[in-house]
Every structure is written in structure tokens, then in C-alpha cells.
Amino acid sequence: MANENSKDESGFAQEYLTFTLGPEEYAIDILKVQEIRGYENPTTIANAPAFLKGVINLRGTIVPIVDMRIKFNVGKADYTPFTVVIILNIAGRVVGIVVDSVSDVTMLRADQIRPAPEFAATVDTKYINGLGTLGERMLIVVDIEKLMISSEMALVDEAATA
């Protein structure tokens, strides 16, 4: 296997954290990840959207917890010992996302990421950077910052993104 850190015509490889939601494997920019924690029941918020499970107190910071399985409509959200919360730092705001499991950290070069096809998917393609191929693995590369700061999520103040 070629050295994944080597430079080629398409530039340097970028690191991604990969995780699963149902049968699909997703990848997000590792630089947005602050930490990975086991799932704990958050404090629920009245009248919050279904995908917003509630909030947790993380060392004095109140962190909203988004269940990505509900947000992306990927099967039933079962909480198992493998369920984890990925703590993200997005636009100066700390947000947690619940995923089925974390797979690994992997390198992808630009030439390994193909544009996302336009189709009626469970995930709005405006939040997908493309489909990454890594051997037999197909990774859905999500622009997690664009998703989390979107107005439909209502997690980050408009002023923080300006």
C-alpha cells in the first residue's frame, strides 16, 4: 500500500474521523473533533426538535447533544455500550453528536473523494462534501461545520457565523 501521507498531484491527505450510523460509514474533519465520550443520558429540553436529545454539562460548558441517527433518519436510535458522543468545536461553539460507533481516524486525499450524486437521500447533499473511497470502504464525507451551523439546526447564533 502506498504511503498515505505522501504528496501527489491532488495535494496532501487530510485526516478524518470515521463513524457509523446504521449500515453507513461517515467521515468528518478530525480538526473539528474535541473529544470522544461514552453516551450518557442528557438533560432534555422542552419543545426541542426530536434530533436534539438535550444538553450535558461538560466541565462547566453546557453542550447540546444531537442524535445524528434521528437527524439523518437512519434507522431506530438504540443506545448500546458502543454508542458514543463526538464532541465538536464548531464556530466557537461546543456541540455533541451521537453516533452508533467510532471506526477510526483515516487519511483521504482529494482524489479519493468523489462528488456526491444528486438524489433523494436521507442526508441533504448540501452537507456532503463527497463520497470517499478507501479500498472496499465507501465513506460519506460530511461537512459537519456547515451542517451544525445551518439555520435548521439552530445550534449556533447567526452572529457567531458572520
C-alpha positions, 0 to 999 in steps of 0.5 A, a space after each residue: 500500500 502506498 504511503 498515505 501521507 505522501 504528496 501527489 498531484 491532488 495535494 496532501 491527505 487530510 485526516 478524518 474521523 470515521 463513524 457509523 450510523 446504521 449500515 453507513 460509514 461517515 467521515 468528518 474533519 478530525 480538526 473539528 473533533 474535541 473529544 470522544 465520550 461514552 453516551 450518557 443520558 442528557 438533560 432534555 429540553 422542552 419543545 426541542 426538535 426530536 434530533 436534539 436529545 438535550 444538553 450535558 454539562 461538560 466541565 462547566 460548558 453546557 453542550 447540546 447533544 444531537 442524535 445524528 441517527 434521528 437527524 439523518 433518519 437512519 434507522 431506530 436510535 438504540 443506545 448500546 455500550 458502543 454508542 458514543 458522543 463526538 464532541 465538536 468545536 464548531 464556530 466557537 461553539 461546543 456541540 455533541 453528536 451521537 453516533 452508533 460507533 467510532 471506526 477510526 481516524 483515516 487519511 483521504 486525499 482529494 482524489 479519493 473523494 468523489 462528488 456526491 450524486 444528486 438524489 433523494 437521500 436521507 442526508 441533504 447533499 448540501 452537507 456532503 462534501 463527497 463520497 470517499 473511497 478507501 479500498 472496499 470502504 465507501 465513506 460519506 464525507 460530511 461537512 459537519 461545520 456547515 451542517 451544525 451551523 445551518 439555520 435548521 439546526 439552530 445550534 449556533 447564533 447567526 452572529 457567531 457565523 458572520 
